[in-house]
Amino acid sequence: MADHSGFNSVAYAMLEDITKALGASVESFFGADAQASKLAMTNEMLSLWLSLKSDENRAVILKMVRAAIAAQVD
């Protein structure tokens, strides 16, 4: 099993579930290539999300992310 020091067990378990669904390894979330970097950022986002304590804070974050997506230029 990979060393997951620095991650809480809930975040790591969620990461394992995501990697299984993607057919990837946990290790693929970390590394120098662009895909691994994106996956590492996804892991960080999930860890931060799990750290939010209130529904109000989650609603604020969702609103910000939705606005950022809407503002993207293809």
N, C-alpha and C positions, 0 to 999 in steps of 0.2 A: 504494500500500500504506500502511496506517496506521502511525503511529509506535508502535513497541512497546518503546521504551526503558524499562528497568527490569524487563523480563521476560526470563528466560532463553529461549534458542531452543527448547528442548524444551517448555516450558510454553506458549510462543506457538504452536508447531506444534499442540499438543494443543488449544488454544483454537480455532485455525482449523478443525481437524477437527470439533470440537463444533458450532461455528457452521454449518458446512456441513451437518451432520446435522440441525440444527434449522431450516435454511433462514433463518438470520439472518446479520447481518454482525458482524465482530469489534467494530466500533464500538458495536453494540447492547449489548455487555457493560458499557459505561461510560455514565454519564449520570445525570440527576436522577430519572427515573421509577423506580417501584418494581421493575419487571421488570429494568431495566438494573442496578439495585443488587444484585438477587439474582444476576444473571449475573456481576457483578464479584466478588461474594463467592465464587461457584463457582470463578472463575479463581484467586482467592487461595488457596482450599482446595486446588486442584490443584497450584499452585506450591509450597505448603507440603508437600503429600504427596510431591512429587518431591524435596524437600529432605531427607526422612527417609532415613537411611542404613542402618537395620537393620530386618529383618523383625519383630523384637521390638517396636520402636517403632510400626510400622504396626499390629501386632496390638493394642497398647494403644489406639491412636486408634480403630480399628474398634470395639473393645469399648465405648469411651466414646460413640461416635456411635450405636451400636445401643441402648445404655442410654438415651440422650437421646430417641431415637425411641420406644422402648417407654414412656417416662415421659410422653409428650405426652398432653394431654387434648384431645379433639376438640371 
